Amino acid sequence: MTTQKGTINVKTENIFPIIKKFLYSDHEIFLRELVSNAVDATQKLKTLASMGKFNDDLGDLTIHIEADKKKKTLTIRDRGIGMSADEVDKYINQIAFSSAEEFVKKFKTKSETEKNAIIGRFGLGFYSSFMVSDKVEIRTKTYKKGGATKAVHWECDGSPDYSISEDKKSDHGTEIILHIDEENKEFLEDHKITELLTKYCKFLPVPIQFGMETIHEPIEGEKDKDGNQKTEEVSRPKIINNPDPLWKKTPSDLKDEDYKAFYRELYPYSFDEPLFQIHLNVDYPFNLTGILYFPKVKKDYELQRNKIQLYSNQVFVTDSVEGIVPEFLTLLHGVIDSPDIPLNVSRSYLQSDQNVKKISSYITRKVADKLAELFKSDRKAFEEKWDDIKIFIEYGMISEPKFYDKAEKFVLLKNTEGKYFTFEEYKKLIGETQKDKDNKLVYLYATNVDEQFSYIESAKERGYDVLLMDGVLDNHFIQNIEQKFENSSFARVDSNTIDKIIVKEEEAPSKLDDKQKDQVKEVIEKHVDKATFEVSFENMSESEMPMTITQNEFMRRMKDMEKVGGGGMMMGMGGLPDSYNLVVNTNNSLISKVLEEKDETKQGELVSQMLDLAKLSKNLLTGKDLNDFVKRSIDLIG
C-alpha cells in the first residue's frame, strides 16, 4: 500500500493542546491508558480463540514495555487482536475524533468536575499519549487470515495531520511507540516506569514485562559441603504484575493464609497482619469483587486513610475512595474492583453516580453482616479483637444510620474491670442500681483508669459500675448513643462528686452555716486561680475528701471532641480553656479546722495542702506546685 496522508476531521486545531495540558490532571495516566488498551486487545483475542474464531496457537501473550533513552522512545507492545488499515482509519482517525469539535466546545465551558466526567465518553484514551510525546507511531497487524492482513504503520506529530503506510511487522498485535518530548523525559527512566506500572497495572489480567531481574536458581544435582542445594544467579525478564489476584478467586477455595499472603503483597512494608478480612463478591444489581481487611490498630495516631485501592476490571483507578466507600470504612485496607466504576472521571462525579451509591450501600451491609457473623460464631475471639476494631464500628454507628441499626446488636461496652457487654446486657447489669431519684439511668465512664482511680473507687463503693471509654472516638460515640438511649445520660466519673452525678436522695445536712461557708470560701479563693477553679460546697460524708476537683461534663466533653474534630469547633467555641470545679466537703473535719485556725500562715498552709491533694488526685499537680507540695508535706510531718 502507498503512504496515505490525511487530516483528522476536526476544524478546531487546538484539540491536541487541550489533550496535552488539560485532559488529565496527571500526565502519568498515559501509561495506564496505553497498557489497558493492550490488555483489552489481548483479552479480545483470547475470547475469539475460545469461540473457535482464532485457530492458531495463542503463544506468549505477555505485554512488553521497552524504554530507549538514546532514541527517546517508550514502546508498548502486545500480541493481541491488532488492526487492519481500515480499522486504524476507523478507530484512530474517525471514532476517537468523531465528536472532537463538540468535545473542545464542551471542555472549554465546563467546570473541572464536568470536564473529567466527559473525558471517557470521547474515546480519547489512546490520545493521552500526546501528553508526553511530540510524535506517536502505531505498528499493527490484524489477527485475521486472508484478505487485507498487511501490517499498518500510523504516525502523527501532535497536529491534526497523520500518515498511514504499509509496515513490515510480521506478527499480529500492536506496537505503540512514543517519542517522549523534553518536558517529560522522566518517563524514560526505569525507576519511573516501574513505579507507574506497579501503581496502575499491578493486577492487570495479562502478564506485563519490563526490564530484567536476577534470581537464584538451584543447580541440578549439586550441593555444597554442608549438603545445601547450590544455586546460580540467572537473569530473566521481569513480570511486574500479578494477573490473577486473590479477589478474583472463589472465597471457598481460599484459606486464611492466602488472604494474609495477599495482604503482604498489597502492603509489603507493613509488619502487622490484619485481624480478619471480608471477601466481596456480587454480580447483581452491579458487578463488584474485592477484599477488605481490618488492620490491627496499635495507636490512635497510626490510623491512615487511602489504604483501599479502587480498580475497574483490574485497572487501578484511585486510592482516594471517599464517597465511593462509606466514610467509616476508608480506615480499612484492601481492594475493590468493579467494571461499573468508570476510569476517567473525578471523585465528585463518582459520588453522584447511582451505581456507586449502590456499591457503597452494599459494602456497608456486607461489613455489618460479617461482623455480626463473627460475634455470633465466636464471641470470645470477637472480644479479643474489640480494642482494635471498635474505632471502625463506632465510626460507622456515628456516621451511617443503617450501619447503626445492625451494629447495635454486636457493639460492645467494656468496663474498667475488662468485662464486655452488649447494650442490652449492660442495661440489665446496672438495672435499678444506677437510676437517680428521677428514675433516670446514669452510665458512668472513665477515660483513664489510673488518673481517675479515686473517682472510680468512690463509685464502686456505692455498688456502681464504670465503663472504660478511652478510644479516640469515644466522646463522639457517647454523644451519639446518648441521643438514642431513652431516659438515660452518660457522665464521666470525675465530672462531679458521685452523689451529685447519681442523686439518690436529698442532700445530707451541713456542719457549716452560710456565714461559715462564705468565710471558708474567702480563705480558699486566696490560694486558687479563680479563672480556672470555681469554688462550690457540698454536704458529703465525713470520710470523703475535704476537697475534690471535678470538670463539667458538657464543657469537658466538648473540649475532648474538639481535639478529633467537632465539639467546640462546630459550636463556634474554638480553643475552650481548661476550667474546673473545686468542691469543698462541708462535713470534713479539716474544713472546720480552717475556721478554727487563727494563724493566717498556718491557715494558708492547711488550705494549700488540701488543694494540692485534690490536684494530685486529678493529675494536675506539676512543676513548681508539685515541688512546693513535697516541701510543705515534709515540713508538716516534721
Backbone hydrogen bonds, N-H to C=O, Kabsch-Sander energy under -0.5 kcal/mol:
donor,donor_aa,acceptor,acceptor_aa,energy
4,Q,164,I,-4.2
5,K,3,T,-0.5
6,G,162,Y,-2.3
8,I,160,P,-3.8
10,V,8,I,-2.6
13,E,11,K,-0.7
15,I,12,T,-0.6
18,I,14,N,-1.5
19,I,15,I,-2.1
20,K,16,F,-3.2
21,K,17,P,-2.3
22,F,18,I,-2.6
23,L,18,I,-1.5
29,I,26,D,-1.6
30,F,27,H,-2.0
31,L,28,E,-1.1
32,R,28,E,-0.6
33,E,29,I,-2.0
34,L,30,F,-2.3
35,V,31,L,-2.5
36,S,32,R,-2.3
37,N,33,E,-1.9
38,A,34,L,-1.9
39,V,35,V,-2.4
40,D,36,S,-2.5
41,A,37,N,-2.4
42,T,38,A,-1.9
43,Q,39,V,-2.8
44,K,40,D,-2.1
45,L,41,A,-1.5
46,K,42,T,-2.0
47,T,43,Q,-2.2
48,L,44,K,-2.2
49,A,45,L,-2.3
50,S,46,K,-2.0
51,M,47,T,-1.2
52,G,49,A,-1.3
53,K,48,L,-2.7
54,F,48,L,-0.7
61,L,59,G,-0.6
63,I,207,P,-3.1
64,H,77,R,-2.5
65,I,209,Q,-2.5
66,E,75,T,-2.3
68,D,73,T,-2.8
72,K,68,D,-1.2
73,T,68,D,-1.9
74,L,178,L,-2.1
75,T,66,E,-3.2
76,I,176,I,-2.3
77,R,64,H,-2.9
77,R,75,T,-0.5
78,D,174,T,-2.7
81,I,41,A,-1.1
88,V,84,S,-2.5
89,D,85,A,-2.4
90,K,86,D,-2.3
91,Y,87,E,-3.5
92,I,88,V,-2.3
93,N,88,V,-1.4
94,Q,89,D,-1.0
95,I,90,K,-3.5
96,A,91,Y,-0.9
97,F,94,Q,-0.7
98,S,94,Q,-0.6
98,S,95,I,-1.1
100,A,97,F,-1.8
103,F,99,S,-2.8
104,V,100,A,-2.9
105,K,101,E,-2.4
106,K,102,E,-2.8
107,F,103,F,-3.2
108,K,104,V,-1.8
109,T,105,K,-0.9
109,T,106,K,-0.5
110,K,106,K,-1.2
115,K,111,S,-2.5
116,N,112,E,-2.1
117,A,113,T,-1.6
118,I,114,E,-1.3
118,I,115,K,-0.7
119,I,115,K,-0.8
120,G,116,N,-0.5
120,G,344,N,-0.7
121,R,118,I,-0.9
122,F,119,I,-1.9
123,G,120,G,-0.7
124,L,119,I,-0.6
128,S,124,L,-0.6
128,S,125,G,-1.3
129,S,126,F,-1.9
130,F,127,Y,-1.5
131,M,128,S,-1.8
132,V,129,S,-1.2
133,S,129,S,-0.6
134,D,179,H,-2.4
135,K,179,H,-0.8
136,V,156,C,-2.6
137,E,177,I,-2.6
138,I,154,W,-2.9
139,R,175,E,-2.6
140,T,152,V,-2.3
141,K,173,G,-2.2
143,Y,81,I,-1.7
149,T,147,G,-1.8
151,A,167,D,-0.5
152,V,140,T,-3.2
153,H,165,S,-3.4
154,W,138,I,-2.7
155,E,163,S,-2.1
156,C,136,V,-2.0
157,D,161,D,-0.6
162,Y,6,G,-2.5
163,S,155,E,-2.0
164,I,4,Q,-3.4
165,S,153,H,-2.6
166,E,1,M,-0.8
167,D,151,A,-1.8
173,G,141,K,-2.4
174,T,78,D,-0.5
175,E,139,R,-3.0
176,I,76,I,-2.7
177,I,137,E,-2.7
177,I,175,E,-0.6
178,L,74,L,-2.9
178,L,176,I,-0.6
179,H,135,K,-2.8
179,H,177,I,-0.5
180,I,72,K,-1.7
180,I,178,L,-1.0
181,D,132,V,-2.4
184,N,181,D,-1.2
185,K,182,E,-1.1
187,F,184,N,-2.1
188,L,185,K,-1.8
189,E,186,E,-1.5
193,I,189,E,-2.3
194,T,190,D,-2.7
195,E,191,H,-2.0
196,L,192,K,-2.3
197,L,193,I,-2.8
198,T,194,T,-2.5
199,K,195,E,-2.0
200,Y,196,L,-3.0
201,C,197,L,-1.9
202,K,198,T,-0.5
204,L,201,C,-1.4
209,Q,63,I,-3.3
210,F,238,K,-2.3
211,G,65,I,-0.5
213,E,236,R,-2.9
215,I,234,V,-2.8
217,E,215,I,-0.7
217,E,232,E,-2.6
219,I,230,K,-3.1
220,E,218,P,-0.7
222,E,219,I,-2.1
224,D,228,N,-2.7
227,G,224,D,-2.0
230,K,222,E,-2.4
232,E,217,E,-2.5
234,V,215,I,-3.0
236,R,213,E,-2.7
238,K,211,G,-2.5
239,I,237,P,-0.6
240,I,208,I,-2.4
240,I,238,K,-0.6
241,N,208,I,-0.5
242,N,202,K,-3.2
248,K,245,P,-1.7
249,K,246,L,-1.9
253,D,250,T,-2.0
254,L,251,P,-1.7
258,D,255,K,-0.6
259,Y,255,K,-1.5
260,K,256,D,-1.9
261,A,257,E,-2.5
262,F,258,D,-2.0
263,Y,259,Y,-1.9
264,R,260,K,-1.9
265,E,261,A,-1.5
266,L,262,F,-2.3
267,Y,263,Y,-2.6
270,S,267,Y,-1.9
275,L,294,F,-3.0
276,F,294,F,-0.7
278,I,292,L,-2.7
280,L,278,I,-0.6
280,L,290,G,-3.1
282,V,288,L,-2.8
288,L,282,V,-2.7
289,T,337,D,-2.6
290,G,280,L,-1.6
291,I,335,V,-1.6
292,L,278,I,-2.6
293,Y,333,H,-3.3
294,F,276,F,-2.6
297,V,295,P,-0.5
298,K,296,K,-0.7
302,E,299,K,-1.6
303,L,300,D,-1.6
307,K,330,T,-0.6
309,Q,307,K,-0.5
309,Q,334,G,-2.8
310,L,318,T,-3.1
311,Y,336,I,-3.3
312,S,315,V,-2.5
315,V,312,S,-1.3
316,F,200,Y,-1.9
316,F,314,Q,-0.5
317,V,310,L,-3.4
318,T,310,L,-1.1
321,V,319,D,-0.7
323,G,325,V,-0.9
324,I,321,V,-2.2
325,V,321,V,-2.9
329,L,326,P,-1.8
330,T,327,E,-1.6
331,L,328,F,-0.6
332,L,329,L,-1.7
333,H,293,Y,-2.2
334,G,307,K,-1.5
335,V,291,I,-2.3
336,I,309,Q,-2.4
337,D,289,T,-3.4
338,S,311,Y,-2.3
340,D,287,N,-0.6
341,I,338,S,-1.5
345,V,343,L,-1.4
350,L,346,S,-2.0
351,Q,347,R,-2.2
352,S,348,S,-0.7
352,S,349,Y,-0.9
353,D,349,Y,-0.5
353,D,350,L,-1.3
357,K,353,D,-1.9
358,K,354,Q,-2.0
359,I,355,N,-2.4
360,S,356,V,-2.5
361,S,357,K,-2.0
362,Y,358,K,-2.4
363,I,359,I,-2.5
364,T,360,S,-1.9
365,R,361,S,-2.2
366,K,362,Y,-2.8
367,V,363,I,-2.5
368,A,364,T,-2.1
369,D,365,R,-2.5
370,K,366,K,-2.1
371,L,367,V,-2.3
372,A,368,A,-2.3
373,E,369,D,-2.1
374,L,370,K,-2.3
375,F,371,L,-2.3
376,K,372,A,-2.2
377,S,373,E,-2.6
378,D,374,L,-2.1
382,F,378,D,-2.0
383,E,379,R,-2.7
384,E,380,K,-1.9
385,K,381,A,-1.2
386,W,382,F,-0.6
386,W,383,E,-0.7
388,D,385,K,-1.4
389,I,385,K,-1.9
390,K,386,W,-2.4
392,F,389,I,-0.7
393,I,389,I,-1.9
394,E,390,K,-3.2
395,Y,391,I,-2.1
396,G,392,F,-2.2
397,M,393,I,-2.4
398,I,394,E,-2.1
399,S,395,Y,-2.2
400,E,396,G,-2.8
404,Y,400,E,-2.3
405,D,401,P,-2.0
406,K,402,K,-1.0
407,A,403,F,-3.1
408,E,404,Y,-2.2
409,K,406,K,-1.1
410,F,407,A,-1.7
411,V,407,A,-2.5
413,L,421,F,-3.3
415,N,419,K,-2.3
416,T,466,V,-2.5
418,G,415,N,-2.2
421,F,413,L,-2.2
423,F,408,E,-0.5
426,Y,422,T,-2.5
427,K,423,F,-2.0
428,K,424,E,-1.9
429,L,425,E,-1.9
430,I,426,Y,-2.3
431,G,427,K,-1.5
433,T,430,I,-0.9
434,Q,430,I,-1.5
435,K,432,E,-1.5
436,D,440,K,-2.4
437,K,503,V,-3.0
439,N,436,D,-2.3
441,L,487,N,-2.1
442,V,434,Q,-2.8
443,Y,441,L,-0.6
443,Y,489,S,-3.1
444,L,442,V,-0.7
444,L,465,D,-0.5
445,Y,491,A,-1.7
446,A,467,L,-3.0
452,Q,448,N,-2.2
453,F,450,D,-1.1
456,I,452,Q,-2.4
457,E,453,F,-2.7
458,S,454,S,-1.9
459,A,455,Y,-1.8
460,K,456,I,-2.5
461,E,457,E,-2.3
462,R,458,S,-0.6
462,R,459,A,-0.9
463,G,460,K,-2.1
464,Y,459,A,-2.2
467,L,444,L,-2.8
468,L,414,K,-3.4
469,M,446,A,-3.2
469,M,467,L,-0.6
474,D,471,G,-0.9
477,F,473,L,-2.6
478,I,474,D,-3.0
479,Q,475,N,-2.0
480,N,476,H,-1.9
481,I,477,F,-2.7
482,E,478,I,-2.4
483,Q,479,Q,-0.8
484,K,480,N,-0.5
484,K,481,I,-0.7
485,F,481,I,-2.1
486,E,484,K,-0.5
488,S,485,F,-0.8
489,S,441,L,-2.0
491,A,443,Y,-2.5
493,V,445,Y,-2.8
495,S,492,R,-2.6
500,K,497,T,-1.6
501,I,497,T,-1.7
502,I,498,I,-2.3
503,V,501,I,-0.6
504,K,502,I,-0.7
508,A,539,N,-0.7
517,K,513,D,-2.2
518,D,514,D,-2.0
519,Q,515,K,-1.9
520,V,516,Q,-2.5
521,K,517,K,-2.7
522,E,518,D,-2.1
523,V,519,Q,-1.7
524,I,520,V,-2.7
525,E,521,K,-2.6
526,K,522,E,-0.5
526,K,523,V,-1.0
527,H,524,I,-2.1
530,K,528,V,-0.9
532,T,529,D,-1.5
533,F,529,D,-2.8
534,E,580,Y,-2.2
535,V,533,F,-0.6
536,S,582,L,-2.4
538,E,584,V,-2.6
540,M,538,E,-1.4
544,E,541,S,-1.3
548,T,583,V,-2.4
550,T,548,T,-0.5
550,T,581,N,-2.5
551,Q,494,D,-1.2
556,R,552,N,-2.8
557,R,553,E,-2.4
558,M,554,F,-2.5
559,K,555,M,-2.1
560,D,556,R,-2.3
561,M,557,R,-2.6
562,E,558,M,-1.8
563,K,559,K,-0.8
563,K,560,D,-0.7
564,V,560,D,-0.6
564,V,561,M,-0.9
565,G,562,E,-1.0
568,G,558,M,-1.4
569,M,566,G,-1.5
571,M,567,G,-1.4
572,G,569,M,-1.2
573,M,568,G,-4.0
580,Y,532,T,-3.3
581,N,550,T,-3.2
582,L,534,E,-2.5
583,V,548,T,-3.3
583,V,581,N,-0.8
584,V,536,S,-3.0
584,V,582,L,-0.6
585,N,546,P,-2.9
586,T,538,E,-1.9
586,T,584,V,-0.9
588,N,585,N,-1.5
591,I,588,N,-1.2
592,S,588,N,-1.2
593,K,589,S,-1.8
594,V,590,L,-1.2
595,L,591,I,-1.0
596,E,592,S,-1.7
597,E,593,K,-2.0
600,E,598,K,-0.7
603,Q,599,D,-2.8
604,G,600,E,-2.6
605,E,601,T,-2.2
606,L,602,K,-2.3
607,V,603,Q,-2.1
608,S,604,G,-2.7
609,Q,605,E,-2.4
610,M,606,L,-2.1
611,L,607,V,-2.6
612,D,608,S,-2.6
613,L,609,Q,-2.0
614,A,610,M,-1.8
615,K,611,L,-2.3
616,L,612,D,-2.9
617,S,613,L,-1.9
618,K,614,A,-0.8
618,K,615,K,-0.6
619,N,616,L,-1.3
620,L,615,K,-3.0
621,L,615,K,-0.5
622,T,620,L,-0.8
625,D,622,T,-1.0
626,L,622,T,-1.1
627,N,623,G,-2.0
628,D,624,K,-2.9
629,F,625,D,-2.0
630,V,626,L,-2.1
631,K,627,N,-2.2
632,R,628,D,-2.6
633,S,629,F,-2.5
634,I,630,V,-2.0
635,D,631,K,-2.2
636,L,632,R,-2.5
637,I,633,S,-2.2
638,G,634,I,-2.4
